[in-house]
Amino acid sequence: MTRRTHMTSNIVDVLLVGSGAMSTTLGMLLKQLDPSLSITMVERLDQIAQESTDAWNNAGTGHAAYCELNYTSQNADGTTNIDKAVTINAAFEVSLQFWSYLVEQGLLPEPHNFINRVPHQSFVWGERNVKALKSRFDAMSAHPAFREMEYTEDPRTMAEWMPLVMQNRTGNEPLAATRIEHGSDVNFGAVARNMAQHLQSLDGFTTELSADVTDLVKQSDGSWRVTLEQKGQRKDINAKFVFLGAGGGSLPLLQKSGIREGKGYGGFPVSGQWLVCEKPELVDQHFAKVYGAAPIGAPPMSVPHLDTRVIDGKRAILFGPFAGFTTKFLKNGSVTDLMKSVKLDNLAPMLSVGKNNMDLTKYLISEVRQSHKDRCDSLRNFFPDAKDSDWRLAYAGQRVQIIKKDGKGGGKLEFGTEAITAADGTLAALLGASPGASTTVNTMIGIIERCFADRIKTPEWQTKMKEMVPSYGQSLIENTDLLLEVRKRTLETLKLNP
């Protein structure tokens, strides 16, 4: 039996749980706003950003809604609703502004180390899908945010845009594609690790690795006593503000906190897998992120796409993701995670979601049972000449989709991200998945506005926020002239121009 010893308490202004894109971004923002803040970041693994943020555990798509068909929807009259796409696009522009500031200040390395231009394309087949893509293009290209989108039904043009996809494609089935050239591939793991490296060089910032958070207790003075287990020792940290940015691990910690705002939430874990090709002669022929339409019954995170990835300077192609089901909430989690997350306050929503999502459950089971050939057959919809032997299976990060009350006594399953904050602003948690890391900066600014409400109103913080994010305080959705102005700068600074 391992003997646990008790270590003395630390007192900090901010405790960040998890070391991925969310926590490191919040840490960077807060340290820029007030260098005197004492911040501790706690990570259960022995390295930074090894779960969902790590490059191989996600698609690396800078989610700007250029190519992701699940961010738009069909209206009853056949037109396309682009509201969600516009919102996601504006949020990603906030991330690009902050990264541009960090590059200009020398706080992030040269852009090619973490972000690279990769065109974002949509590709569909079949008369119905072609009609839907044309409707989507008509609605999106009319909006200033998407004015550079191109559309084609010409096989020769598509062959130029996506040679592997069009190689030896036979038959007369209708095809269509769209493209925006200044799309991006982001190594979110590199972003987080570079930010963490800078933070660790600052006074008042400490990192605790291989440290599990086992308890959170609200103190009479309003602070939180957070208990860690680290290499057989117990350590208490008193924090004025706690952020739970632990990916799938955030839900159990939110439940431990006991805050009223966290009641009723549950989680639906979905695993993912990729087919990966690193064969140079194929990699050199594909330079795009090509997104298709999701199969009927598939969750939005399973929209198939054939992606160019640039990871640590090396290019590869990923295809997927193939969804699966596991009861773990983290890739390095426990099979008991789901069972332990079931509480009296979320039992009804979780049972309701289970009952009403049988098609999704059947879909996930069918995905798990696929053979390598089955997965390569799916790939051949995108790349007809694909050979099974050129591709290997890799496991992506774990995602925990949000289950919440629906107001009717049941529950609903959501596929976005949601920030939950305590009424007194002393604790915040981030739940959910896509678009996730792409909108991190916008999401973390929202948490600062809610949890540091008095300080964000001061002239000093207002000035600094506008220095870091020039559009701060203004809507990029409403002010499209400002959107195009900041985009011009970020594309140049991050070297994303075609």
C-alpha positions in Angstrom: 0.0 0.0 0.0 1.4 3.4 -1.0 1.8 5.7 2.0 0.5 9.2 1.4 2.1 12.1 3.2 0.6 15.6 3.6 2.4 18.6 2.2 1.8 22.2 3.3 -0.7 24.3 1.5 0.1 26.9 -1.2 -2.0 30.0 -1.8 -2.5 31.2 -5.3 -4.7 33.7 -7.2 -5.5 31.3 -10.0 -5.4 27.5 -10.3 -5.6 26.0 -13.8 -6.6 22.3 -14.0 -5.3 20.7 -17.2 -2.4 21.9 -19.4 -4.1 22.0 -22.8 -5.1 24.8 -25.1 -7.7 26.1 -22.7 -5.6 26.4 -19.6 -2.5 27.7 -21.3 -4.5 30.4 -23.2 -6.2 31.5 -20.0 -2.9 31.6 -18.2 -1.3 33.7 -21.0 -4.2 36.2 -21.1 -4.2 36.7 -17.3 -0.5 37.0 -17.1 -0.5 39.6 -19.8 -3.3 41.5 -18.1 -1.7 41.4 -14.7 1.9 40.0 -14.4 1.6 40.0 -10.6 -1.0 37.3 -10.5 0.2 34.0 -8.9 -0.9 31.1 -11.1 -0.4 27.3 -10.7 -1.2 24.9 -13.5 -2.0 21.3 -12.6 -1.6 18.4 -15.0 -2.3 14.7 -14.3 0.1 13.4 -16.9 3.9 13.9 -16.8 4.0 16.2 -19.9 2.1 19.3 -21.1 -0.8 19.0 -23.6 -0.8 15.3 -24.2 -4.6 14.7 -24.3 -7.1 16.2 -26.7 -4.8 19.2 -27.5 -1.9 17.1 -28.8 -1.6 17.3 -32.6 -2.3 13.7 -33.3 -5.4 13.7 -31.1 -7.4 16.2 -33.1 -8.0 17.2 -36.7 -5.8 20.4 -36.4 -8.4 22.2 -38.5 -8.5 25.9 -37.7 -12.3 25.7 -37.5 -13.4 28.8 -39.4 -16.5 27.2 -40.9 -15.1 27.4 -44.4 -15.4 23.7 -45.1 -17.3 22.1 -42.3 -20.8 21.3 -43.6 -22.2 20.6 -40.1 -21.8 24.3 -39.2 -24.6 25.3 -41.6 -28.1 23.9 -41.9 -30.9 23.8 -44.5 -33.9 26.0 -44.1 -37.4 24.6 -45.1 -37.3 26.6 -48.3 -34.0 25.1 -49.4 -31.8 28.1 -48.5 -29.0 27.7 -46.1 -28.7 29.1 -42.6 -25.1 30.3 -42.0 -25.6 31.9 -38.5 -23.6 29.3 -36.7 -20.8 29.4 -39.3 -20.6 33.2 -39.0 -20.3 32.9 -35.2 -17.6 30.3 -35.4 -15.7 32.2 -38.0 -15.7 35.4 -35.9 -14.5 33.4 -32.8 -11.6 31.8 -34.8 -10.6 35.3 -35.9 -10.2 36.2 -32.3 -7.7 33.3 -31.8 -5.8 34.5 -34.9 -5.5 38.0 -33.5 -4.1 36.8 -30.1 -1.7 34.4 -31.8 -0.5 37.3 -34.1 0.1 39.4 -31.0 2.1 36.6 -29.3 4.2 36.2 -32.5 4.8 39.9 -32.7 5.9 40.0 -29.0 8.2 37.0 -29.5 6.1 35.0 -27.1 5.3 32.4 -29.7 7.8 31.1 -32.3 7.7 31.7 -36.0 4.2 30.8 -37.3 5.2 27.7 -39.3 6.0 26.0 -36.0 2.4 25.9 -35.0 0.1 27.1 -37.9 0.3 26.6 -41.7 -1.8 27.6 -44.6 -3.8 24.6 -45.9 -6.8 25.3 -48.2 -10.2 24.4 -46.7 -12.4 22.6 -49.2 -15.8 20.9 -49.2 -16.5 18.0 -51.6 -19.8 16.2 -52.2 -21.3 13.8 -54.6 -24.9 13.0 -55.6 -27.6 15.4 -56.9 -29.1 16.2 -53.5 -25.7 17.0 -51.9 -24.6 19.1 -54.9 -27.8 21.1 -54.7 -27.2 21.7 -50.9 -23.6 22.7 -51.4 -24.5 25.2 -54.1 -27.1 26.7 -51.7 -24.5 26.9 -49.0 -22.0 28.6 -51.3 -24.6 31.1 -52.5 -25.4 32.1 -48.9 -21.8 32.1 -47.6 -20.1 33.8 -50.5 -22.6 36.7 -50.2 -21.3 37.4 -46.7 -18.0 39.4 -46.3 -16.5 36.8 -44.0 -16.7 34.2 -46.8 -16.4 36.3 -49.9 -13.3 34.5 -51.1 -15.1 31.1 -51.3 -15.0 29.5 -54.8 -17.4 26.9 -56.1 -17.1 24.4 -58.9 -18.8 21.4 -60.5 -16.1 21.1 -63.1 -14.1 17.8 -62.6 -11.0 19.4 -64.2 -11.0 22.3 -61.6 -11.6 19.8 -58.8 -8.6 17.7 -60.1 -6.4 20.8 -59.6 -7.8 21.5 -56.1 -7.7 17.9 -54.9 -5.7 15.5 -57.2 -6.0 12.4 -55.0 -9.7 12.8 -54.6 -10.3 13.0 -58.4 -7.7 10.4 -59.4 -9.3 7.8 -61.6 -12.8 8.8 -60.5 -15.2 7.2 -63.0 -19.0 7.5 -63.6 -21.3 10.4 -64.2 -22.4 11.1 -60.7 -22.8 14.8 -60.0 -19.8 16.3 -58.0 -19.3 19.7 -56.5 -16.7 21.4 -54.3 -15.9 24.7 -52.6 -12.6 26.2 -51.6 -11.1 29.0 -49.5 -7.4 29.2 -49.9 -6.4 30.8 -46.7 -7.6 28.0 -44.5 -5.2 26.7 -41.8 -3.8 23.6 -40.2 -3.0 24.2 -36.5 -0.8 22.2 -34.2 -2.7 23.0 -31.0 -0.2 21.0 -29.0 2.6 23.2 -30.2 0.6 26.3 -29.4 -0.1 25.1 -25.8 3.5 23.8 -25.2 5.0 27.1 -26.4 2.7 29.2 -24.3 3.4 26.9 -21.3 7.2 27.3 -21.9 6.8 31.1 -21.7 4.6 31.0 -18.7 7.0 28.8 -16.8 9.7 31.5 -17.3 7.6 34.1 -15.5 7.7 34.9 -11.8 4.6 33.7 -10.0 3.8 30.8 -12.4 4.3 27.2 -11.3 3.4 23.9 -12.9 2.5 20.7 -11.1 2.9 17.6 -13.3 1.8 14.0 -12.5 -0.8 15.6 -10.1 -4.4 14.4 -9.8 -7.0 16.7 -8.4 -8.9 14.6 -5.9 -11.1 17.2 -4.2 -12.4 20.8 -4.4 -13.9 22.4 -1.3 -15.3 25.9 -1.0 -13.8 27.8 2.0 -15.6 30.2 4.2 -13.5 33.1 2.8 -14.8 32.3 -0.7 -11.6 30.6 -1.9 -11.2 27.0 -3.0 -9.1 24.3 -1.2 -8.0 22.0 -4.0 -6.4 18.7 -3.0 -3.8 17.0 -5.2 -2.4 13.5 -5.2 1.2 13.7 -6.5 3.6 10.7 -6.4 2.1 9.4 -3.2 1.9 12.7 -1.5 -1.1 14.9 -0.8 -1.0 18.6 -1.4 -3.5 21.3 -0.7 -3.7 24.5 -2.8 -5.9 27.4 -1.8 -7.0 29.3 -4.9 -9.1 32.5 -5.2 -10.2 31.3 -8.7 -10.2 27.8 -10.2 -10.5 26.9 -13.9 -11.4 23.4 -14.9 -9.9 23.0 -18.4 -9.2 19.2 -18.2 -11.1 18.1 -21.4 -13.2 15.1 -20.6 -11.9 15.3 -17.0 -13.7 18.6 -16.4 -17.1 17.0 -15.8 -16.1 14.8 -12.8 -14.3 17.8 -11.2 -17.2 20.1 -11.8 -19.4 17.6 -10.0 -16.9 17.5 -7.1 -17.1 21.2 -6.8 -20.8 21.0 -6.0 -21.6 24.4 -7.5 -25.3 24.9 -8.4 -24.6 25.9 -12.0 -23.0 22.4 -12.6 -26.0 20.4 -11.5 -27.7 18.2 -14.1 -24.8 17.9 -16.5 -23.7 14.6 -17.8 -21.3 13.3 -20.4 -21.4 11.1 -23.4 -17.9 9.8 -24.3 -17.0 9.3 -28.0 -13.6 8.0 -29.0 -12.0 8.6 -32.4 -9.6 7.0 -34.8 -7.8 8.1 -37.9 -6.3 6.5 -40.9 -2.8 8.0 -41.4 -0.6 8.1 -44.5 3.0 9.3 -44.4 4.0 8.0 -47.9 5.8 10.9 -49.5 4.6 10.3 -53.1 1.0 10.5 -51.8 1.5 13.2 -49.2 3.0 15.5 -51.9 -0.1 15.2 -54.1 -2.6 16.3 -51.5 -2.6 19.8 -50.0 -6.0 20.6 -48.5 -8.5 19.8 -45.8 -11.3 18.2 -47.8 -14.6 17.8 -45.8 -17.6 15.8 -46.9 -21.1 15.2 -45.6 -21.7 13.1 -42.5 -23.3 9.7 -42.9 -26.9 9.5 -41.7 -27.0 8.8 -37.9 -23.4 9.9 -37.4 -22.5 12.5 -34.8 -21.2 15.9 -36.1 -17.7 15.1 -34.9 -17.7 12.2 -37.4 -17.9 14.3 -40.6 -15.4 12.6 -42.9 -12.4 14.6 -44.1 -9.1 14.0 -45.9 -6.6 16.3 -44.2 -3.2 17.6 -44.9 -1.5 17.8 -41.5 1.8 19.6 -40.7 3.1 18.3 -37.4 6.6 19.3 -36.2 7.6 20.3 -39.7 6.5 17.0 -41.3 3.5 16.6 -43.6 1.0 13.6 -43.4 -2.5 12.9 -44.6 -5.2 11.9 -42.1 -8.6 10.5 -43.0 -11.5 10.1 -40.6 -12.5 10.4 -37.9 -14.0 7.0 -37.2 -16.1 7.2 -34.1 -16.1 4.6 -31.4 -17.5 4.2 -27.9 -15.6 3.8 -24.7 -16.6 4.6 -21.1 -13.4 6.5 -20.6 -13.6 10.3 -20.3 -9.9 10.8 -21.3 -7.6 8.9 -23.6 -5.5 8.1 -20.5 -8.6 7.8 -18.3 -10.4 4.9 -16.6 -13.2 2.6 -17.9 -15.2 3.5 -14.8 -15.3 7.3 -15.7 -18.8 7.1 -17.2 -20.3 5.1 -14.4 -18.8 7.3 -11.7 -20.3 10.4 -13.5 -23.9 9.3 -13.0 -25.4 11.2 -10.2 -29.0 11.8 -8.9 -29.1 15.2 -10.5 -28.1 14.0 -14.0 -29.7 10.5 -14.0 -32.9 11.6 -15.8 -31.1 13.6 -18.6 -28.7 10.7 -19.1 -31.4 8.1 -19.3 -33.4 10.3 -21.6 -30.5 10.8 -24.0 -29.7 7.1 -24.0 -33.3 6.3 -24.9 -33.6 8.9 -27.6 -30.2 8.3 -29.3 -30.4 4.7 -30.1 -29.4 5.4 -33.8 -26.3 7.1 -32.5 -25.5 4.2 -30.2 -26.0 1.7 -33.1 -23.8 3.9 -35.3 -21.0 3.9 -32.7 -21.1 0.1 -32.3 -20.9 -0.4 -36.1 -17.9 2.0 -36.2 -16.1 0.0 -33.5 -16.7 -3.3 -35.4 -15.1 -2.1 -38.6 -12.1 -3.8 -40.0 -9.1 -2.0 -41.6 -10.6 -2.8 -45.0 -14.0 -1.4 -44.0 -12.3 1.9 -43.0 -10.3 2.0 -46.2 -13.5 1.4 -48.2 -14.8 4.6 -46.6 -11.6 6.3 -47.5 -12.1 5.2 -51.2 -15.2 7.5 -51.3 -12.7 10.3 -51.1 -9.6 8.7 -52.6 -10.7 6.0 -55.1 -7.1 4.6 -55.6 -6.3 4.3 -51.9 -4.5 1.1 -51.0 -5.0 -0.5 -47.6 -1.3 -1.0 -47.1 -0.5 2.7 -47.4 -2.6 3.6 -44.3 -2.2 2.8 -40.6 -4.8 3.3 -37.8 -4.1 5.9 -35.1 -6.1 6.7 -32.1 -7.4 10.2 -31.6 -8.2 12.0 -28.4 -11.3 11.3 -26.3 -14.3 13.6 -26.5 -17.1 13.9 -24.0 -20.2 15.4 -25.5 -22.5 17.4 -23.2 -25.7 16.0 -21.8 -27.9 18.6 -20.1 -31.5 19.1 -19.0 -33.9 20.0 -21.8 -36.5 21.8 -19.6 -39.1 19.1 -20.1 -37.8 16.7 -17.5 -35.6 14.9 -19.9 -32.2 15.5 -21.4 -30.5 16.6 -24.7 -27.2 15.7 -26.2 -25.1 18.7 -27.5 -22.0 18.7 -29.7 -20.6 22.1 -29.0 -18.6 23.6 -26.1 -20.0 25.3 -23.1 -18.4 27.4 -20.4 -20.0 27.1 -16.9 -19.2 29.6 -14.2 -20.1 29.8 -10.6 -22.4 32.7 -9.7 -19.7 34.3 -7.5 -17.1 34.0 -10.3 -14.7 31.9 -8.3 -14.8 28.8 -10.5 -15.3 28.1 -14.2 -15.4 24.9 -16.2 -15.3 24.1 -19.9 -17.3 21.1 -21.2 -17.8 19.7 -24.6 -15.8 19.3 -27.8 -16.0 20.9 -31.3 -15.1 23.5 -32.3 -13.1 23.4 -29.2 -9.5 24.6 -29.4 -10.1 26.9 -32.4 -12.4 29.2 -30.4 -10.3 29.0 -27.2 -9.3 32.6 -27.0 -12.8 33.9 -27.5 -14.1 31.4 -24.9 -11.4 32.3 -22.3 -12.0 36.0 -22.8 -15.7 35.3 -22.0 -14.6 33.5 -18.8 -12.4 36.5 -17.8 -15.3 38.9 -18.4 -17.6 36.8 -16.1 -15.1 35.8 -13.4 -12.9 38.9 -13.3 -15.8 41.3 -14.0 -14.5 44.2 -11.9 -11.0 44.1 -13.2 -11.8 43.7 -16.9 -13.7 47.1 -16.7 -10.6 49.0 -15.6 -8.8 51.2 -18.2 -5.6 49.1 -17.8 -7.2 45.8 -18.6 -9.3 47.4 -21.4 -6.2 48.9 -23.0 -4.3 45.6 -22.7 -7.2 43.5 -24.1 -7.4 45.8 -27.2 -3.6 45.5 -27.7 -3.8 41.7 -27.6 -7.1 41.4 -29.6 -7.6 44.6 -31.6 -11.3 43.9 -32.2 -12.0 43.5 -28.5 -15.2 45.1 -27.4 -16.6 45.1 -30.9 -18.6 42.5 -32.8 -16.8 41.0 -35.8 -20.3 39.5 -36.8 -21.9 43.0 -37.0 -18.8 45.0 -38.1 -17.6 43.1 -41.2 -15.3 46.0 -42.2 -13.4 45.5 -38.9 -13.4 41.7 -39.6 -11.7 42.2 -42.9 -9.3 44.7 -41.4 -8.1 42.4 -38.7 -8.0 39.4 -41.1 -5.6 41.3 -43.4 -3.2 41.7 -40.5 -3.5 38.2 -39.1 -3.1 36.5 -42.5 0.1 38.5 -43.0 1.5 38.0 -39.5 0.8 34.3 -39.4 1.8 33.8 -43.0 -1.5 32.3 -44.2 -1.8 34.3 -47.4 -2.0 32.1 -50.5 
